[in-house]
C-alpha cells in the first residue's frame, strides 16, 4: 500500500476542497505540460509560468483530491479561468509546495489536517 499523497485543503469555488498530486497525477502533469515536475515547480515558484501550467496543476490536484475529471475541469472553467490570473497562480503554488514539501498545516481538532 502506497502512503497517501500530501493534501492541500482550502475553500475553492463554492466549498472546502482537497487538492492532491499523487505520483500518477504528477506524471500526468508532466505529460500535459511537457515539463518535468522539478522544472515546472521551479518555473511556477519563480513566476515564469504559463496559464496552462496553472490550470493543469489545479485541475489534476482536484482530481487527486477526489473530484471526477469532468467536475475538476468544470471547476477550473468556472472558478479559475474567469478570475484574475494571480488568484489561480497562488493556489497552484500552494498545491505544488504541498506536493513537493508536504503539508505544513497543523492538525485541526479531530485529527484532520
N, C-alpha and C positions, 0 to 999 in steps of 0.2 A: 504494500500500500504506500503510495506517494504522500508526502506531507502536503497539507493544504497550502496553496499559494497565499502570500500576504495579500490582505484585502484593505482597500481604501474605502471608507464609508462616509457619505455626506448626502445632504439634501441636493437633489438634482431634478429639475423639471417640476414634478408635482408630488414627490415623496422622497423619503430617505432611500438610498440605493447603495448597493455594494459594487465595487469596481475591482476586478482581479485579473491578472495576466499570468495564468499558469503556463508551464513550458510549451504546451501545444499551441496556445494562442500567441505566445511570444514568437514562435516560429512562423505563424500566420502573419503577424505584424511585420516581421522581416520580409516575408514574401510580398505582401501588398504594398509595402513602402520601398521595396528593392534596396533595403539598407539593413545592415547588421544591427542588433539591439544596442551595442555599445556606441556605435556611430550615431544611431538615431537619438539615444539618450543625450549624448554629448551635444548634438545639434539642437535639440529642444532646450536643454539646460542653458545653452549659450544664446538662445533666442534666434537661432539661424534655422528656423523650421519652415515647412510648407504647410498650407492649410490642410492638405490630405493627411499629413502626419498627425495633426491634432485630432481630426475627425476619426481616423482609424484607431488611434490609441483609445479614445473614449468608446467607440463602438465595440471594439473587441473586449475591452475591460468590462463593459456592461454585460456582454455575453458570458464572460468568465465569472461575473457576479450573479448570474442566474437568469438573465433576460434571454428571451428567444432571439435568434438573429434578426427576425422581422421587427420585433419590438425595439431592439437596440438601434437598428437603422432608423426607425420612426422617431425614436427619442432624440437621436443626433440631428435629424432633419428638423424637428420641432424646437429643440432647446439649445442647440449649438450653432447650426448654420445661420439662423437669422440674427443672432446676438453678436455683440462686439467680439472680435477675434480674441482679444486678451482674456475674456471670460473662459472660453474653451481652452485656451493655452494654459491658464493657471490650473485647470482641472487635469489636463493631460500631464503636466509636470508633476502634480501631486500623485497621479496614478503611477507614473514611471519611477518616481522616488520610492514609492511603496514597493513596487516590483523589484527594484534594484537593491534597496537598502533594508526592506522590511518595514513593518508598521512601527511607528514611534508613538502611536496613540496609547494612552493609559487605559487599562480595562475599566469599564463602567461598572457600577453596581450590578451584580448578576453575572459578571464574568465576561460580558461581550465587549470586544474592542471597538 
